[in-house]
Every structure is written in structure tokens, then in C-alpha cells.
Amino acid sequence: MALERLDLIKIDAEGADAVILASLDGLIEKHRPVLVFEHRASHWSRFGASVERVTERLAALGYRLYVIAADATAPLAGPVPASCELVAIPG
């Protein structure tokens, strides 16, 4: 059975977030769900993952990126912080 709709993907995979996002690329491109994932540079480095590669791919798909903080959610401006939660919203 094929998915007819996919609205949200939440990933908390202790550094494997980029690997999982890459494996879901076709679903993301087709369904354009909101994506919520974490970036911890020390964890991502264990998988040889690049947050820049992920954010560039999402931007190419028309996603807007936001940093989720305890007191506010703000558009990503500049480099991705070394430790943060991100939400990507399709444009």
C-alpha cells in the first residue's frame, strides 16, 4: 500500500538524522511534509554527516528552515548552531 499523504516527519536519531533524511528523499520530495530533526555536530560527525548538505538539499526543495529554541522559534539566519532543533517547512 502506497502512502497517499505524509504531513510530518519527526526524527530523533542521535546523529543519524542526516542519513535518515537522505533515505527519505523521495518521500520528502513527493509529499513535502514538515520536518523536525535535531542537529548535534558531535553526533552527526560520527556518521560523517554534513548539516550544510542537508540544509542545501532542503533549500533546493523549497523548504524554509527554523531553529526551535526554548523561548521562540526563529528563521535560520547564518550557519546552523552546533546543537539545536530544526523545523523545515515546505514553501
PyMOL Python script that loads the backbone (N, CA, C, O; Angstrom):
from pymol import cmd

cmd.read_pdbstr("""\
ATOM      1  N   MET A   1       0.842  -1.179   0.000  1.00  0.00           N
ATOM      2  CA  MET A   1       0.000   0.000   0.000  1.00  0.00           C
ATOM      3  C   MET A   1       0.887   1.243   0.000  1.00  0.00           C
ATOM      4  O   MET A   1       1.770   1.370   0.849  1.00  0.00           O
ATOM      5  N   ALA A   2       0.668   2.135  -0.917  1.00  0.00           N
ATOM      6  CA  ALA A   2       1.449   3.368  -1.018  1.00  0.00           C
ATOM      7  C   ALA A   2       0.850   4.443  -0.120  1.00  0.00           C
ATOM      8  O   ALA A   2      -0.360   4.495   0.098  1.00  0.00           O
ATOM      9  N   LEU A   3       1.718   5.289   0.389  1.00  0.00           N
ATOM     10  CA  LEU A   3       1.245   6.424   1.179  1.00  0.00           C
ATOM     11  C   LEU A   3       0.514   7.403   0.284  1.00  0.00           C
ATOM     12  O   LEU A   3       1.010   7.781  -0.778  1.00  0.00           O
ATOM     13  N   GLU A   4      -0.656   7.808   0.715  1.00  0.00           N
ATOM     14  CA  GLU A   4      -1.387   8.833  -0.018  1.00  0.00           C
ATOM     15  C   GLU A   4      -1.045  10.220   0.495  1.00  0.00           C
ATOM     16  O   GLU A   4      -1.138  11.207  -0.236  1.00  0.00           O
ATOM     17  N   ARG A   5      -0.648  10.285   1.764  1.00  0.00           N
ATOM     18  CA  ARG A   5      -0.390  11.577   2.381  1.00  0.00           C
ATOM     19  C   ARG A   5       0.641  11.396   3.489  1.00  0.00           C
ATOM     20  O   ARG A   5       0.619  10.403   4.216  1.00  0.00           O
ATOM     21  N   LEU A   6       1.531  12.355   3.609  1.00  0.00           N
ATOM     22  CA  LEU A   6       2.528  12.371   4.668  1.00  0.00           C
ATOM     23  C   LEU A   6       2.742  13.826   5.051  1.00  0.00           C
ATOM     24  O   LEU A   6       3.288  14.599   4.263  1.00  0.00           O
ATOM     25  N   ASP A   7       2.319  14.211   6.253  1.00  0.00           N
ATOM     26  CA  ASP A   7       2.327  15.616   6.653  1.00  0.00           C
ATOM     27  C   ASP A   7       3.508  16.010   7.533  1.00  0.00           C
ATOM     28  O   ASP A   7       3.935  17.164   7.520  1.00  0.00           O
ATOM     29  N   LEU A   8       4.036  15.060   8.293  1.00  0.00           N
ATOM     30  CA  LEU A   8       5.070  15.388   9.272  1.00  0.00           C
ATOM     31  C   LEU A   8       6.031  14.220   9.438  1.00  0.00           C
ATOM     32  O   LEU A   8       5.622  13.060   9.497  1.00  0.00           O
ATOM     33  N   ILE A   9       7.313  14.549   9.512  1.00  0.00           N
ATOM     34  CA  ILE A   9       8.337  13.570   9.868  1.00  0.00           C
ATOM     35  C   ILE A   9       9.119  14.168  11.023  1.00  0.00           C
ATOM     36  O   ILE A   9       9.641  15.277  10.909  1.00  0.00           O
ATOM     37  N   LYS A  10       9.208  13.443  12.141  1.00  0.00           N
ATOM     38  CA  LYS A  10       9.990  13.852  13.315  1.00  0.00           C
ATOM     39  C   LYS A  10      11.083  12.826  13.488  1.00  0.00           C
ATOM     40  O   LYS A  10      10.818  11.627  13.578  1.00  0.00           O
ATOM     41  N   ILE A  11      12.317  13.302  13.536  1.00  0.00           N
ATOM     42  CA  ILE A  11      13.461  12.399  13.671  1.00  0.00           C
ATOM     43  C   ILE A  11      14.257  12.791  14.907  1.00  0.00           C
ATOM     44  O   ILE A  11      14.574  13.963  15.111  1.00  0.00           O
ATOM     45  N   ASP A  12      14.572  11.809  15.721  1.00  0.00           N
ATOM     46  CA  ASP A  12      15.468  11.985  16.868  1.00  0.00           C
ATOM     47  C   ASP A  12      16.303  10.724  16.918  1.00  0.00           C
ATOM     48  O   ASP A  12      15.956   9.760  17.600  1.00  0.00           O
ATOM     49  N   ALA A  13      17.412  10.738  16.188  1.00  0.00           N
ATOM     50  CA  ALA A  13      18.160   9.508  15.949  1.00  0.00           C
ATOM     51  C   ALA A  13      19.612   9.588  16.392  1.00  0.00           C
ATOM     52  O   ALA A  13      20.463   8.886  15.846  1.00  0.00           O
ATOM     53  N   GLU A  14      19.906  10.428  17.366  1.00  0.00           N
ATOM     54  CA  GLU A  14      21.243  10.505  17.947  1.00  0.00           C
ATOM     55  C   GLU A  14      22.359  10.596  16.912  1.00  0.00           C
ATOM     56  O   GLU A  14      23.371   9.901  17.000  1.00  0.00           O
ATOM     57  N   GLY A  15      22.149  11.466  15.933  1.00  0.00           N
ATOM     58  CA  GLY A  15      23.186  11.728  14.949  1.00  0.00           C
ATOM     59  C   GLY A  15      22.941  11.123  13.594  1.00  0.00           C
ATOM     60  O   GLY A  15      23.584  11.518  12.622  1.00  0.00           O
ATOM     61  N   ALA A  16      22.025  10.169  13.496  1.00  0.00           N
ATOM     62  CA  ALA A  16      21.743   9.539  12.206  1.00  0.00           C
ATOM     63  C   ALA A  16      20.665  10.295  11.435  1.00  0.00           C
ATOM     64  O   ALA A  16      20.174   9.812  10.415  1.00  0.00           O
ATOM     65  N   ASP A  17      20.304  11.462  11.914  1.00  0.00           N
ATOM     66  CA  ASP A  17      19.233  12.254  11.298  1.00  0.00           C
ATOM     67  C   ASP A  17      19.493  12.488   9.807  1.00  0.00           C
ATOM     68  O   ASP A  17      18.592  12.304   8.989  1.00  0.00           O
ATOM     69  N   ALA A  18      20.709  12.890   9.450  1.00  0.00           N
ATOM     70  CA  ALA A  18      21.031  13.167   8.045  1.00  0.00           C
ATOM     71  C   ALA A  18      20.915  11.912   7.188  1.00  0.00           C
ATOM     72  O   ALA A  18      20.437  11.970   6.055  1.00  0.00           O
ATOM     73  N   VAL A  19      21.348  10.788   7.726  1.00  0.00           N
ATOM     74  CA  VAL A  19      21.269   9.519   6.998  1.00  0.00           C
ATOM     75  C   VAL A  19      19.801   9.169   6.743  1.00  0.00           C
ATOM     76  O   VAL A  19      19.441   8.741   5.646  1.00  0.00           O
ATOM     77  N   ILE A  20      18.974   9.350   7.743  1.00  0.00           N
ATOM     78  CA  ILE A  20      17.547   9.046   7.616  1.00  0.00           C
ATOM     79  C   ILE A  20      16.893  10.007   6.624  1.00  0.00           C
ATOM     80  O   ILE A  20      16.120   9.580   5.767  1.00  0.00           O
ATOM     81  N   LEU A  21      17.197  11.295   6.734  1.00  0.00           N
ATOM     82  CA  LEU A  21      16.630  12.265   5.799  1.00  0.00           C
ATOM     83  C   LEU A  21      17.013  11.922   4.358  1.00  0.00           C
ATOM     84  O   LEU A  21      16.178  12.012   3.458  1.00  0.00           O
ATOM     85  N   ALA A  22      18.255  11.534   4.139  1.00  0.00           N
ATOM     86  CA  ALA A  22      18.696  11.167   2.787  1.00  0.00           C
ATOM     87  C   ALA A  22      17.926   9.950   2.279  1.00  0.00           C
ATOM     88  O   ALA A  22      17.570   9.886   1.103  1.00  0.00           O
ATOM     89  N   SER A  23      17.669   8.991   3.158  1.00  0.00           N
ATOM     90  CA  SER A  23      16.943   7.786   2.735  1.00  0.00           C
ATOM     91  C   SER A  23      15.467   8.078   2.445  1.00  0.00           C
ATOM     92  O   SER A  23      14.807   7.316   1.738  1.00  0.00           O
ATOM     93  N   LEU A  24      14.955   9.177   2.990  1.00  0.00           N
ATOM     94  CA  LEU A  24      13.557   9.564   2.779  1.00  0.00           C
ATOM     95  C   LEU A  24      13.397  10.618   1.688  1.00  0.00           C
ATOM     96  O   LEU A  24      12.309  11.167   1.516  1.00  0.00           O
ATOM     97  N   ASP A  25      14.452  10.905   0.958  1.00  0.00           N
ATOM     98  CA  ASP A  25      14.450  11.988  -0.015  1.00  0.00           C
ATOM     99  C   ASP A  25      13.281  11.900  -0.996  1.00  0.00           C
ATOM    100  O   ASP A  25      12.639  12.912  -1.278  1.00  0.00           O
ATOM    101  N   GLY A  26      13.000  10.730  -1.509  1.00  0.00           N
ATOM    102  CA  GLY A  26      11.895  10.565  -2.454  1.00  0.00           C
ATOM    103  C   GLY A  26      10.554  10.887  -1.825  1.00  0.00           C
ATOM    104  O   GLY A  26       9.721  11.554  -2.440  1.00  0.00           O
ATOM    105  N   LEU A  27      10.337  10.418  -0.600  1.00  0.00           N
ATOM    106  CA  LEU A  27       9.086  10.723   0.107  1.00  0.00           C
ATOM    107  C   LEU A  27       8.976  12.216   0.408  1.00  0.00           C
ATOM    108  O   LEU A  27       7.904  12.809   0.284  1.00  0.00           O
ATOM    109  N   ILE A  28      10.091  12.808   0.801  1.00  0.00           N
ATOM    110  CA  ILE A  28      10.091  14.240   1.114  1.00  0.00           C
ATOM    111  C   ILE A  28       9.771  15.040  -0.136  1.00  0.00           C
ATOM    112  O   ILE A  28       8.970  15.973  -0.091  1.00  0.00           O
ATOM    113  N   GLU A  29      10.392  14.679  -1.252  1.00  0.00           N
ATOM    114  CA  GLU A  29      10.148  15.404  -2.497  1.00  0.00           C
ATOM    115  C   GLU A  29       8.702  15.236  -2.966  1.00  0.00           C
ATOM    116  O   GLU A  29       8.098  16.189  -3.459  1.00  0.00           O
ATOM    117  N   LYS A  30       8.148  14.043  -2.817  1.00  0.00           N
ATOM    118  CA  LYS A  30       6.779  13.768  -3.279  1.00  0.00           C
ATOM    119  C   LYS A  30       5.712  14.396  -2.382  1.00  0.00           C
ATOM    120  O   LYS A  30       4.787  15.043  -2.874  1.00  0.00           O
ATOM    121  N   HIS A  31       5.842  14.203  -1.057  1.00  0.00           N
ATOM    122  CA  HIS A  31       4.782  14.598  -0.124  1.00  0.00           C
ATOM    123  C   HIS A  31       5.002  15.960   0.536  1.00  0.00           C
ATOM    124  O   HIS A  31       4.052  16.582   1.010  1.00  0.00           O
ATOM    125  N   ARG A  32       6.253  16.421   0.566  1.00  0.00           N
ATOM    126  CA  ARG A  32       6.598  17.715   1.138  1.00  0.00           C
ATOM    127  C   ARG A  32       6.084  17.901   2.581  1.00  0.00           C
ATOM    128  O   ARG A  32       5.401  18.879   2.884  1.00  0.00           O
ATOM    129  N   PRO A  33       6.422  16.958   3.451  1.00  0.00           N
ATOM    130  CA  PRO A  33       5.979  17.094   4.843  1.00  0.00           C
ATOM    131  C   PRO A  33       6.803  18.131   5.607  1.00  0.00           C
ATOM    132  O   PRO A  33       7.900  18.500   5.189  1.00  0.00           O
ATOM    133  N   VAL A  34       6.268  18.585   6.711  1.00  0.00           N
ATOM    134  CA  VAL A  34       7.054  19.362   7.662  1.00  0.00           C
ATOM    135  C   VAL A  34       8.056  18.388   8.269  1.00  0.00           C
ATOM    136  O   VAL A  34       7.717  17.241   8.562  1.00  0.00           O
ATOM    137  N   LEU A  35       9.292  18.849   8.455  1.00  0.00           N
ATOM    138  CA  LEU A  35      10.347  18.002   9.018  1.00  0.00           C
ATOM    139  C   LEU A  35      10.837  18.608  10.318  1.00  0.00           C
ATOM    140  O   LEU A  35      11.086  19.811  10.396  1.00  0.00           O
ATOM    141  N   VAL A  36      10.973  17.781  11.329  1.00  0.00           N
ATOM    142  CA  VAL A  36      11.526  18.218  12.606  1.00  0.00           C
ATOM    143  C   VAL A  36      12.667  17.264  12.927  1.00  0.00           C
ATOM    144  O   VAL A  36      12.483  16.047  12.969  1.00  0.00           O
ATOM    145  N   PHE A  37      13.850  17.833  13.152  1.00  0.00           N
ATOM    146  CA  PHE A  37      15.017  16.998  13.441  1.00  0.00           C
ATOM    147  C   PHE A  37      16.008  17.780  14.281  1.00  0.00           C
ATOM    148  O   PHE A  37      15.930  19.004  14.389  1.00  0.00           O
ATOM    149  N   GLU A  38      16.938  17.054  14.872  1.00  0.00           N
ATOM    150  CA  GLU A  38      17.923  17.720  15.709  1.00  0.00           C
ATOM    151  C   GLU A  38      19.280  17.708  15.022  1.00  0.00           C
ATOM    152  O   GLU A  38      19.602  16.808  14.247  1.00  0.00           O
ATOM    153  N   HIS A  39      20.059  18.726  15.327  1.00  0.00           N
ATOM    154  CA  HIS A  39      21.446  18.763  14.870  1.00  0.00           C
ATOM    155  C   HIS A  39      22.337  18.863  16.095  1.00  0.00           C
ATOM    156  O   HIS A  39      22.263  19.826  16.859  1.00  0.00           O
ATOM    157  N   ARG A  40      23.163  17.875  16.266  1.00  0.00           N
ATOM    158  CA  ARG A  40      24.207  17.884  17.290  1.00  0.00           C
ATOM    159  C   ARG A  40      25.488  17.566  16.534  1.00  0.00           C
ATOM    160  O   ARG A  40      25.719  16.419  16.150  1.00  0.00           O
ATOM    161  N   ALA A  41      26.320  18.578  16.322  1.00  0.00           N
ATOM    162  CA  ALA A  41      27.519  18.407  15.498  1.00  0.00           C
ATOM    163  C   ALA A  41      28.350  17.218  15.953  1.00  0.00           C
ATOM    164  O   ALA A  41      28.870  16.474  15.123  1.00  0.00           O
ATOM    165  N   SER A  42      28.480  17.032  17.247  1.00  0.00           N
ATOM    166  CA  SER A  42      29.295  15.916  17.753  1.00  0.00           C
ATOM    167  C   SER A  42      28.681  14.564  17.395  1.00  0.00           C
ATOM    168  O   SER A  42      29.413  13.597  17.179  1.00  0.00           O
ATOM    169  N   HIS A  43      27.358  14.479  17.329  1.00  0.00           N
ATOM    170  CA  HIS A  43      26.694  13.229  16.956  1.00  0.00           C
ATOM    171  C   HIS A  43      26.734  13.013  15.450  1.00  0.00           C
ATOM    172  O   HIS A  43      27.022  11.914  14.977  1.00  0.00           O
ATOM    173  N   TRP A  44      26.440  14.081  14.696  1.00  0.00           N
ATOM    174  CA  TRP A  44      26.415  13.956  13.237  1.00  0.00           C
ATOM    175  C   TRP A  44      27.776  13.545  12.704  1.00  0.00           C
ATOM    176  O   TRP A  44      27.865  12.795  11.733  1.00  0.00           O
ATOM    177  N   SER A  45      28.843  14.036  13.340  1.00  0.00           N
ATOM    178  CA  SER A  45      30.193  13.729  12.846  1.00  0.00           C
ATOM    179  C   SER A  45      30.500  12.235  12.916  1.00  0.00           C
ATOM    180  O   SER A  45      31.306  11.736  12.132  1.00  0.00           O
ATOM    181  N   ARG A  46      29.872  11.519  13.840  1.00  0.00           N
ATOM    182  CA  ARG A  46      30.074  10.061  13.925  1.00  0.00           C
ATOM    183  C   ARG A  46      29.579   9.350  12.671  1.00  0.00           C
ATOM    184  O   ARG A  46      30.045   8.259  12.345  1.00  0.00           O
ATOM    185  N   PHE A  47      28.642   9.966  11.977  1.00  0.00           N
ATOM    186  CA  PHE A  47      28.078   9.378  10.767  1.00  0.00           C
ATOM    187  C   PHE A  47      28.645  10.026   9.503  1.00  0.00           C
ATOM    188  O   PHE A  47      28.218   9.711   8.393  1.00  0.00           O
ATOM    189  N   GLY A  48      29.607  10.931   9.679  1.00  0.00           N
ATOM    190  CA  GLY A  48      30.181  11.631   8.540  1.00  0.00           C
ATOM    191  C   GLY A  48      29.176  12.529   7.847  1.00  0.00           C
ATOM    192  O   GLY A  48      29.299  12.805   6.653  1.00  0.00           O
ATOM    193  N   ALA A  49      28.183  12.984   8.592  1.00  0.00           N
ATOM    194  CA  ALA A  49      27.083  13.763   8.022  1.00  0.00           C
ATOM    195  C   ALA A  49      27.416  15.250   8.029  1.00  0.00           C
ATOM    196  O   ALA A  49      28.165  15.736   8.877  1.00  0.00           O
ATOM    197  N   SER A  50      26.845  15.952   7.071  1.00  0.00           N
ATOM    198  CA  SER A  50      27.043  17.387   6.933  1.00  0.00           C
ATOM    199  C   SER A  50      25.707  18.107   7.016  1.00  0.00           C
ATOM    200  O   SER A  50      24.830  17.885   6.180  1.00  0.00           O
ATOM    201  N   VAL A  51      25.545  18.960   8.008  1.00  0.00           N
ATOM    202  CA  VAL A  51      24.298  19.711   8.130  1.00  0.00           C
ATOM    203  C   VAL A  51      24.145  20.670   6.950  1.00  0.00           C
ATOM    204  O   VAL A  51      23.028  20.970   6.530  1.00  0.00           O
ATOM    205  N   GLU A  52      25.263  21.145   6.419  1.00  0.00           N
ATOM    206  CA  GLU A  52      25.195  22.032   5.258  1.00  0.00           C
ATOM    207  C   GLU A  52      24.611  21.300   4.047  1.00  0.00           C
ATOM    208  O   GLU A  52      23.816  21.869   3.299  1.00  0.00           O
ATOM    209  N   ARG A  53      25.000  20.063   3.860  1.00  0.00           N
ATOM    210  CA  ARG A  53      24.460  19.279   2.742  1.00  0.00           C
ATOM    211  C   ARG A  53      22.949  19.104   2.902  1.00  0.00           C
ATOM    212  O   ARG A  53      22.200  19.219   1.932  1.00  0.00           O
ATOM    213  N   VAL A  54      22.510  18.830   4.119  1.00  0.00           N
ATOM    214  CA  VAL A  54      21.076  18.654   4.387  1.00  0.00           C
ATOM    215  C   VAL A  54      20.320  19.960   4.154  1.00  0.00           C
ATOM    216  O   VAL A  54      19.292  19.970   3.476  1.00  0.00           O
ATOM    217  N   THR A  55      20.820  21.054   4.708  1.00  0.00           N
ATOM    218  CA  THR A  55      20.106  22.325   4.567  1.00  0.00           C
ATOM    219  C   THR A  55      20.105  22.802   3.111  1.00  0.00           C
ATOM    220  O   THR A  55      19.127  23.400   2.662  1.00  0.00           O
ATOM    221  N   GLU A  56      21.178  22.546   2.376  1.00  0.00           N
ATOM    222  CA  GLU A  56      21.207  22.911   0.953  1.00  0.00           C
ATOM    223  C   GLU A  56      20.171  22.106   0.168  1.00  0.00           C
ATOM    224  O   GLU A  56      19.479  22.651  -0.692  1.00  0.00           O
ATOM    225  N   ARG A  57      20.066  20.810   0.465  1.00  0.00           N
ATOM    226  CA  ARG A  57      19.086  19.971  -0.231  1.00  0.00           C
ATOM    227  C   ARG A  57      17.667  20.445   0.083  1.00  0.00           C
ATOM    228  O   ARG A  57      16.832  20.553  -0.815  1.00  0.00           O
ATOM    229  N   LEU A  58      17.400  20.723   1.351  1.00  0.00           N
ATOM    230  CA  LEU A  58      16.066  21.176   1.728  1.00  0.00           C
ATOM    231  C   LEU A  58      15.749  22.528   1.090  1.00  0.00           C
ATOM    232  O   LEU A  58      14.624  22.756   0.647  1.00  0.00           O
ATOM    233  N   ALA A  59      16.732  23.421   1.041  1.00  0.00           N
ATOM    234  CA  ALA A  59      16.520  24.713   0.392  1.00  0.00           C
ATOM    235  C   ALA A  59      16.224  24.522  -1.097  1.00  0.00           C
ATOM    236  O   ALA A  59      15.377  25.217  -1.658  1.00  0.00           O
ATOM    237  N   ALA A  60      16.919  23.584  -1.729  1.00  0.00           N
ATOM    238  CA  ALA A  60      16.678  23.306  -3.151  1.00  0.00           C
ATOM    239  C   ALA A  60      15.256  22.787  -3.379  1.00  0.00           C
ATOM    240  O   ALA A  60      14.684  22.978  -4.453  1.00  0.00           O
ATOM    241  N   LEU A  61      14.689  22.130  -2.360  1.00  0.00           N
ATOM    242  CA  LEU A  61      13.313  21.636  -2.448  1.00  0.00           C
ATOM    243  C   LEU A  61      12.296  22.705  -2.040  1.00  0.00           C
ATOM    244  O   LEU A  61      11.092  22.449  -2.027  1.00  0.00           O
ATOM    245  N   GLY A  62      12.786  23.905  -1.706  1.00  0.00           N
ATOM    246  CA  GLY A  62      11.891  24.999  -1.357  1.00  0.00           C
ATOM    247  C   GLY A  62      11.483  25.055   0.102  1.00  0.00           C
ATOM    248  O   GLY A  62      10.498  25.708   0.447  1.00  0.00           O
ATOM    249  N   TYR A  63      12.232  24.374   0.966  1.00  0.00           N
ATOM    250  CA  TYR A  63      11.923  24.401   2.402  1.00  0.00           C
ATOM    251  C   TYR A  63      12.511  25.644   3.057  1.00  0.00           C
ATOM    252  O   TYR A  63      13.575  26.124   2.664  1.00  0.00           O
ATOM    253  N   ARG A  64      11.812  26.155   4.050  1.00  0.00           N
ATOM    254  CA  ARG A  64      12.315  27.225   4.913  1.00  0.00           C
ATOM    255  C   ARG A  64      12.715  26.579   6.236  1.00  0.00           C
ATOM    256  O   ARG A  64      11.983  25.744   6.767  1.00  0.00           O
ATOM    257  N   LEU A  65      13.862  26.960   6.762  1.00  0.00           N
ATOM    258  CA  LEU A  65      14.375  26.358   7.987  1.00  0.00           C
ATOM    259  C   LEU A  65      14.252  27.310   9.163  1.00  0.00           C
ATOM    260  O   LEU A  65      14.475  28.514   9.045  1.00  0.00           O
ATOM    261  N   TYR A  66      13.888  26.729  10.309  1.00  0.00           N
ATOM    262  CA  TYR A  66      13.738  27.481  11.545  1.00  0.00           C
ATOM    263  C   TYR A  66      14.455  26.743  12.665  1.00  0.00           C
ATOM    264  O   TYR A  66      14.499  25.513  12.696  1.00  0.00           O
ATOM    265  N   VAL A  67      15.013  27.520  13.580  1.00  0.00           N
ATOM    266  CA  VAL A  67      15.635  26.960  14.779  1.00  0.00           C
ATOM    267  C   VAL A  67      14.601  27.019  15.889  1.00  0.00           C
ATOM    268  O   VAL A  67      14.009  28.068  16.143  1.00  0.00           O
ATOM    269  N   ILE A  68      14.387  25.891  16.547  1.00  0.00           N
ATOM    270  CA  ILE A  68      13.451  25.819  17.663  1.00  0.00           C
ATOM    271  C   ILE A  68      14.242  26.036  18.949  1.00  0.00           C
ATOM    272  O   ILE A  68      15.169  25.284  19.248  1.00  0.00           O
ATOM    273  N   ALA A  69      13.881  27.048  19.694  1.00  0.00           N
ATOM    274  CA  ALA A  69      14.529  27.337  20.971  1.00  0.00           C
ATOM    275  C   ALA A  69      13.475  27.274  22.073  1.00  0.00           C
ATOM    276  O   ALA A  69      12.276  27.241  21.798  1.00  0.00           O
ATOM    277  N   ALA A  70      13.932  27.260  23.307  1.00  0.00           N
ATOM    278  CA  ALA A  70      13.020  27.154  24.447  1.00  0.00           C
ATOM    279  C   ALA A  70      12.032  28.307  24.496  1.00  0.00           C
ATOM    280  O   ALA A  70      10.881  28.131  24.894  1.00  0.00           O
ATOM    281  N   ASP A  71      12.486  29.494  24.090  1.00  0.00           N
ATOM    282  CA  ASP A  71      11.631  30.669  24.226  1.00  0.00           C
ATOM    283  C   ASP A  71      11.037  31.173  22.907  1.00  0.00           C
ATOM    284  O   ASP A  71      10.164  32.041  22.918  1.00  0.00           O
ATOM    285  N   ALA A  72      11.500  30.637  21.771  1.00  0.00           N
ATOM    286  CA  ALA A  72      10.976  31.122  20.487  1.00  0.00           C
ATOM    287  C   ALA A  72      11.452  30.215  19.349  1.00  0.00           C
ATOM    288  O   ALA A  72      12.411  29.457  19.494  1.00  0.00           O
ATOM    289  N   THR A  73      10.777  30.312  18.250  1.00  0.00           N
ATOM    290  CA  THR A  73      11.209  29.660  17.023  1.00  0.00           C
ATOM    291  C   THR A  73      11.499  30.771  16.030  1.00  0.00           C
ATOM    292  O   THR A  73      10.654  31.630  15.779  1.00  0.00           O
ATOM    293  N   ALA A  74      12.713  30.747  15.462  1.00  0.00           N
ATOM    294  CA  ALA A  74      13.125  31.835  14.578  1.00  0.00           C
ATOM    295  C   ALA A  74      13.682  31.272  13.278  1.00  0.00           C
ATOM    296  O   ALA A  74      14.238  30.174  13.255  1.00  0.00           O
ATOM    297  N   PRO A  75      13.530  32.032  12.194  1.00  0.00           N
ATOM    298  CA  PRO A  75      14.124  31.593  10.938  1.00  0.00           C
ATOM    299  C   PRO A  75      15.630  31.395  11.100  1.00  0.00           C
ATOM    300  O   PRO A  75      16.296  32.147  11.811  1.00  0.00           O
ATOM    301  N   LEU A  76      16.145  30.386  10.439  1.00  0.00           N
ATOM    302  CA  LEU A  76      17.581  30.139  10.465  1.00  0.00           C
ATOM    303  C   LEU A  76      18.266  31.275   9.721  1.00  0.00           C
ATOM    304  O   LEU A  76      17.985  31.519   8.548  1.00  0.00           O
ATOM    305  N   ALA A  77      19.158  31.959  10.403  1.00  0.00           N
ATOM    306  CA  ALA A  77      19.923  33.041   9.797  1.00  0.00           C
ATOM    307  C   ALA A  77      21.395  32.735  10.037  1.00  0.00           C
ATOM    308  O   ALA A  77      21.869  32.779  11.172  1.00  0.00           O
ATOM    309  N   GLY A  78      22.100  32.432   8.983  1.00  0.00           N
ATOM    310  CA  GLY A  78      23.515  32.094   9.133  1.00  0.00           C
ATOM    311  C   GLY A  78      23.699  30.606   9.320  1.00  0.00           C
ATOM    312  O   GLY A  78      22.806  29.814   9.019  1.00  0.00           O
ATOM    313  N   PRO A  79      24.864  30.232   9.821  1.00  0.00           N
ATOM    314  CA  PRO A  79      25.167  28.809   9.987  1.00  0.00           C
ATOM    315  C   PRO A  79      24.257  28.146  11.025  1.00  0.00           C
ATOM    316  O   PRO A  79      23.756  28.798  11.941  1.00  0.00           O
ATOM    317  N   VAL A  80      24.060  26.854  10.861  1.00  0.00           N
ATOM    318  CA  VAL A  80      23.270  26.076  11.827  1.00  0.00           C
ATOM    319  C   VAL A  80      24.078  25.972  13.124  1.00  0.00           C
ATOM    320  O   VAL A  80      25.258  25.623  13.092  1.00  0.00           O
ATOM    321  N   PRO A  81      23.451  26.270  14.259  1.00  0.00           N
ATOM    322  CA  PRO A  81      24.162  26.128  15.532  1.00  0.00           C
ATOM    323  C   PRO A  81      24.640  24.683  15.735  1.00  0.00           C
ATOM    324  O   PRO A  81      24.055  23.746  15.191  1.00  0.00           O
ATOM    325  N   ALA A  82      25.688  24.520  16.510  1.00  0.00           N
ATOM    326  CA  ALA A  82      26.273  23.200  16.754  1.00  0.00           C
ATOM    327  C   ALA A  82      25.314  22.261  17.455  1.00  0.00           C
ATOM    328  O   ALA A  82      25.425  21.042  17.318  1.00  0.00           O
ATOM    329  N   SER A  83      24.382  22.808  18.196  1.00  0.00           N
ATOM    330  CA  SER A  83      23.416  21.984  18.910  1.00  0.00           C
ATOM    331  C   SER A  83      22.066  22.705  18.881  1.00  0.00           C
ATOM    332  O   SER A  83      21.900  23.763  19.486  1.00  0.00           O
ATOM    333  N   CYS A  84      21.104  22.109  18.163  1.00  0.00           N
ATOM    334  CA  CYS A  84      19.794  22.751  18.065  1.00  0.00           C
ATOM    335  C   CYS A  84      18.756  21.779  17.512  1.00  0.00           C
ATOM    336  O   CYS A  84      19.085  20.706  17.007  1.00  0.00           O
ATOM    337  N   GLU A  85      17.513  22.183  17.621  1.00  0.00           N
ATOM    338  CA  GLU A  85      16.391  21.502  16.968  1.00  0.00           C
ATOM    339  C   GLU A  85      16.011  22.354  15.771  1.00  0.00           C
ATOM    340  O   GLU A  85      16.015  23.583  15.843  1.00  0.00           O
ATOM    341  N   LEU A  86      15.686  21.700  14.681  1.00  0.00           N
ATOM    342  CA  LEU A  86      15.318  22.414  13.468  1.00  0.00           C
ATOM    343  C   LEU A  86      13.957  21.963  12.983  1.00  0.00           C
ATOM    344  O   LEU A  86      13.575  20.805  13.151  1.00  0.00           O
ATOM    345  N   VAL A  87      13.234  22.884  12.383  1.00  0.00           N
ATOM    346  CA  VAL A  87      11.989  22.530  11.697  1.00  0.00           C
ATOM    347  C   VAL A  87      12.126  23.074  10.279  1.00  0.00           C
ATOM    348  O   VAL A  87      12.540  24.216  10.074  1.00  0.00           O
ATOM    349  N   ALA A  88      11.778  22.250   9.320  1.00  0.00           N
ATOM    350  CA  ALA A  88      11.817  22.637   7.914  1.00  0.00           C
ATOM    351  C   ALA A  88      10.384  22.609   7.394  1.00  0.00           C
ATOM    352  O   ALA A  88       9.696  21.592   7.479  1.00  0.00           O
ATOM    353  N   ILE A  89       9.955  23.733   6.861  1.00  0.00           N
ATOM    354  CA  ILE A  89       8.584  23.889   6.392  1.00  0.00           C
ATOM    355  C   ILE A  89       8.611  24.123   4.883  1.00  0.00           C
ATOM    356  O   ILE A  89       9.299  25.021   4.398  1.00  0.00           O
ATOM    357  N   PRO A  90       7.857  23.307   4.148  1.00  0.00           N
ATOM    358  CA  PRO A  90       7.878  23.479   2.696  1.00  0.00           C
ATOM    359  C   PRO A  90       7.269  24.819   2.288  1.00  0.00           C
ATOM    360  O   PRO A  90       6.295  25.281   2.882  1.00  0.00           O
ATOM    361  N   GLY A  91       7.860  25.435   1.263  1.00  0.00           N
ATOM    362  CA  GLY A  91       7.374  26.721   0.790  1.00  0.00           C
ATOM    363  C   GLY A  91       6.292  26.565  -0.232  1.00  0.00           C
ATOM    364  O   GLY A  91       5.770  27.560  -0.736  1.00  0.00           O
TER     365      GLY A  91
END
""", "prot")
cmd.dss("prot")
cmd.show_as("cartoon", "prot")
cmd.util.cbc("prot")
cmd.orient("prot")
